[in-house]
Amino acid sequence: SCLVGSEMCKETDLPWFGHLEKTVTTHFHVIHTALDDYIPFCEYFIIPYLLWFAYIAVVYVWLFFHDRPNFFRYIAFIYAGMTLFLIISTLYPNGHLLRPLEFDRDNIFIKLVCFIYWADTSTNILPSIHVFNSIGAHMAVMHTPGLNQKKWTVRLSRILCVSIILSTMFIKQHSCIDVIFAILLGVIINYIVYHTCFCLLYTSDAADEL
């Protein structure tokens, strides 16, 4: 699931999500593709996975205090994704069986992964909110004049966004299908909210062209 103690969710969304977490436990459509089996488990990706919380929150707070119009666009992006996620999870209960049943090593990163596994279920995963919100945060950075003109801010945001997306698959929180659907949803919502080409924002000259 999206592990959204997500301060970004509407209050009306939280009971809905909580209901799904309690009811979608055993009878669900298993999300899986052959590519998932070729992606190795790597506990070190727990670092960018956890940085997601700070990434989403920092962009939220910065926009709130410095660029209110883009703050509301960011909120619209995030809320649209969360609402669609809840609708999909309600109509198409889903989950995965990708998590390792045991580990052959023990370290702080494994312990953090185990904590995430304990705190978050492996149901209600399609599309990945971790991926979608990361795209939303990066799109907000790329469309905000006070941020997109700072090269290192753009680079750091891009690195965070990509590493968080990869982390969802390498710590076995999501299937590739969840990630692909989240990216496609991000492309659509980006066009609706910002009216820009999604791929343009990942070029080196994006900040100058916007």
Helices and strands as residue ranges (DSSP letters): H 13-23, E 29-30, G 34-38, G 43-45, H 46-66, H 68-91, E 94-95, H 108-119, H 129-143, H 145-148, H 151-170, H 176-194, G 199-202, H 206-209
